[in-house]
Amino acid sequence: MLLQPNDSWRWFFGEDRRLMLDLGEEMIFATGYLKKHLVYGDNLSMGFSVEDTGLYYIFLDKLSALGSAAQRVQMALNGVAVVRFYKPLMPQSWFFTPQADYHQPQLGELIALECGSGRLTMMVVETSPSASVCISLSAPTELNEAKSLPTFGAIKVMNDRLISLEWEEQRLEMATRRVG
């Protein structure tokens, strides 16, 4: 079942200093994002805005082929939280392999990043001509000895590191047609 945003949804900080979303009817959604990584102070109590709702539905639409409805809601709400509250990030592209094909992603697009630990599936939550902020949809991954990226962890990377999963799927489909 997909959750439908309404006027009662409110963002706040929980006792453990994590960003939370009160969904009403005694339901609380807890993000993994700590207050120290976010732009708002102690007194955060904001409604789920019209912009939040728009982002939520964009992300749900792009995630339609992944996981269960509950998992898609979790991914979409984490994406909205990053867009709305995360402090600006500097690119950390050096963790990821440059790609031959430059890709300018769309908001909510599913992309991949290659690093020494393998390939990560990510969702683009903010774009610009040169870099994108993404959240990880993969299991927690060590990027190097000192840095790991948790599930739903946010990172900004240069667009020359992005692998379009849609393009890759189309290439595979075309190759399969030629063989068959």
C-alpha positions in Angstrom: 0.0 0.0 0.0 1.4 3.4 -1.0 1.0 6.2 1.5 -0.8 9.3 0.3 0.5 12.6 1.8 -1.9 14.8 3.6 -2.1 18.0 5.7 -1.2 16.2 9.0 2.2 15.0 7.9 4.9 16.9 9.9 8.8 16.8 9.9 10.5 16.9 13.3 13.6 15.7 15.1 13.2 12.6 17.3 14.9 12.2 20.7 17.8 10.5 19.0 18.3 13.7 16.9 17.3 11.9 13.7 14.9 13.5 11.2 11.4 12.0 11.5 8.1 12.4 9.7 4.9 12.1 11.6 2.4 10.5 9.2 -0.6 10.7 11.6 -2.6 7.9 13.0 0.3 7.0 15.3 2.7 6.3 12.4 6.2 7.7 12.4 8.7 7.4 9.6 12.3 7.6 10.8 15.1 8.6 8.4 18.8 7.8 9.1 19.7 11.5 8.8 21.1 13.1 11.9 20.5 16.8 12.8 24.2 17.6 12.4 23.9 16.8 8.6 20.8 18.9 8.1 20.2 22.6 7.7 17.5 23.1 10.4 18.0 23.6 14.1 16.4 22.2 17.2 12.9 23.6 16.7 12.1 21.9 13.5 8.4 21.3 13.1 7.3 21.7 9.5 4.5 20.4 7.5 5.0 18.1 4.4 4.8 20.8 1.8 3.3 20.9 -1.7 6.9 20.7 -3.1 7.6 17.6 -0.8 4.4 16.0 -2.2 5.5 16.6 -5.8 9.0 15.2 -5.2 7.4 12.2 -3.4 5.3 11.3 -6.4 8.2 11.9 -8.9 10.4 9.5 -6.9 7.6 6.9 -6.5 7.0 7.0 -10.3 10.7 6.5 -11.0 11.0 3.7 -8.4 7.9 1.8 -9.8 10.0 -1.3 -10.9 11.8 -1.7 -7.5 10.9 -3.6 -4.4 7.6 -3.6 -2.6 5.3 -0.7 -2.1 6.6 -0.2 1.4 10.2 -0.2 0.2 9.4 2.4 -2.6 7.7 4.7 0.0 10.8 4.4 2.2 13.1 5.2 -0.7 10.9 8.2 -1.9 10.6 9.7 1.6 14.4 9.5 2.2 14.8 11.2 -1.2 12.5 14.0 -0.2 14.2 14.4 3.2 17.6 14.8 1.5 16.3 17.4 -1.0 14.5 19.3 1.7 16.9 19.3 4.7 20.4 18.0 3.8 23.3 20.4 4.1 24.8 21.3 0.7 27.4 18.7 -0.3 30.7 19.0 -2.1 31.3 16.4 -4.9 33.1 13.3 -3.8 33.6 11.8 -7.2 37.1 10.3 -6.6 35.4 7.3 -5.0 33.8 6.4 -8.4 35.1 5.4 -11.8 34.7 7.9 -14.6 32.5 6.8 -17.5 33.1 7.2 -21.3 29.6 8.4 -21.9 28.6 11.6 -20.1 25.1 11.4 -18.7 22.9 14.3 -17.6 20.4 12.6 -15.3 16.8 13.5 -14.6 15.3 14.0 -11.1 14.5 10.7 -9.6 16.4 8.7 -12.2 18.0 5.4 -11.2 21.7 5.4 -12.0 24.7 3.2 -11.1 28.1 4.2 -9.8 31.2 2.0 -10.0 33.7 1.9 -7.1 36.3 -0.5 -5.8 33.7 -2.4 -3.9 31.5 -3.0 -6.9 28.4 -1.2 -8.4 26.0 0.8 -6.4 22.4 1.6 -7.4 21.5 5.2 -6.7 18.6 7.5 -7.1 19.3 11.1 -8.3 17.6 13.6 -5.9 19.1 16.8 -7.1 20.7 17.7 -10.5 22.8 20.4 -12.0 24.7 20.5 -15.4 27.9 19.2 -13.7 27.1 17.2 -10.6 24.2 15.4 -9.0 23.2 14.5 -5.4 22.2 10.8 -5.1 21.0 8.5 -2.4 22.2 4.9 -2.2 19.6 2.2 -2.7 22.3 -0.4 -2.2 23.4 -2.2 0.9 26.0 -0.3 3.0 29.2 -0.1 1.1 32.8 0.8 2.0 34.1 3.4 -0.4 37.6 3.3 1.1 39.2 2.5 4.5 37.8 5.7 6.0 34.5 6.2 4.3 31.4 4.1 3.9 28.0 4.9 2.3 25.0 3.5 4.2 21.7 2.6 2.5 20.0 5.9 1.8 23.3 7.8 2.4 23.6 11.0 0.3 26.6 11.8 -1.8 27.3 14.3 -4.6 29.2 13.2 -7.6 30.2 14.7 -11.0 27.9 13.6 -13.8 30.8 12.0 -15.7 30.7 9.2 -13.1 27.0 8.3 -13.6 25.9 5.2 -15.5 22.4 5.4 -16.9 20.5 2.2 -15.9 17.9 3.0 -18.6 20.5 3.3 -21.3 22.2 0.2 -20.1 18.9 -1.7 -20.2 18.2 -0.4 -23.8 21.7 -1.5 -25.0 21.2 -5.0 -23.5 17.8 -5.3 -25.1 19.2 -4.3 -28.5 22.1 -6.8 -28.1 19.6 -9.5 -27.2 17.5 -8.7 -30.3 20.5 -8.9 -32.6 21.6 -12.3 -31.2 18.0 -13.7 -31.3 
